[in-house]
């Protein structure tokens, strides 16, 4: 009889209970069927009676208390229902149904400390629940006390933190302002946002064309050691590797050239160290894969390039360009000289028009197709790239 009850517990839970009244899983399946549909008052009362009868034989099973509580809640017996939910959580703090209702009750009571504690448990045990709940959190934590409670918990670096930030900045998120505020406030707390967490927020703001907010967030979330790298070009002396954050360097390896950032001083004895190193492999090169987004206000600018080259052959050129994002309008072309030289400086001037809110600084070649008669070889080391405002 027990075996037959087990086979029927999902498809015919009431029959399974008749065959074996102690089948707890059948009782729970019956509860799902009844409460998940349009259960009548009579069926809910019958279910409640069965659930309460099962408690003495399953006193340690939190699910039975949670099921009993739900039947009571459906009947308007809120006080008794929440007593059952609370007892279920005493037995198992991760009992999902009781946990969710305890969160809702805490929200209604504006007990933000309790909300945060319960969400912490929920997100640790059920991380897939983060995304569905993320949209409600800006409303739940709109109160200053509530926001402070959440920020304090996030400052403890719980394992769900990055998932929450990703959910708050998803394409479906209506407003990423809450996530932006979180990472900005985290930056002055005990556990600053990681580059990955910041990158999520910046990308979401950028996608929504909130460029000024994105740039401000980038600056406010810089680590103390990074702040000295700020300028119209971030880390223009190439002192650290790329971080995947917009407004930092993006480096993508391309065929025909090996790119390293930063370059250690002892990598090539006798040659200058630091900076952006480009090692050409005696093949055609179409793309270089180095770029950075800029936020230059309209006006006039000067750009200074400091570089060294070692037997550099660049048949189709190696060019730093500045262009408007979107329209693609070219604002600057600055050629990197080929040959052999050390610490050479090249400069130029350019202007940014008013209809160009965001720009792309990119290193590229002029090649439009591969030609083995135009092979790049040698090495170029870019020591620094600086942009400064100049008087018109």
Buried (B, 14 or more C-beta within 10 A) or exposed (E): EEEEBBEBBEEBBBBBBBBBBEBBBBBBBBBEBBBEEEBEEEBBBBBBEBBBEBBEEBEEBBBBBBBBBBBBBBBEBEEBBBBBBBBBBEBBBEBBBBBBBBBEBBBEEEBBBBBBBBBBBBBEBBBEBBBEBBBEBBEBBEEEEBBBBBBEBBBEEBEBBBBBBBBBBBEEBEEBBBBBBBBBBBBEEEEBBBBEBBBBBBBBBBEBEBBEBBBBBBBBBBEEEBEEBBEBBBBBBBBBEBBBBBBBBBBEEBEBBEBBBBBEEEBBEEBBBBBBBBBBEEBBBBBBBBBBBBBBEEEEBEBBBBBBBBEBBBBBBBBBBBBBBEEEEEBBBBBBBBEEEEEBEBEBEBBBEEEBBBBBBBBBBBBEEEEEEBBBBBBBBBBBBBBEEEEE
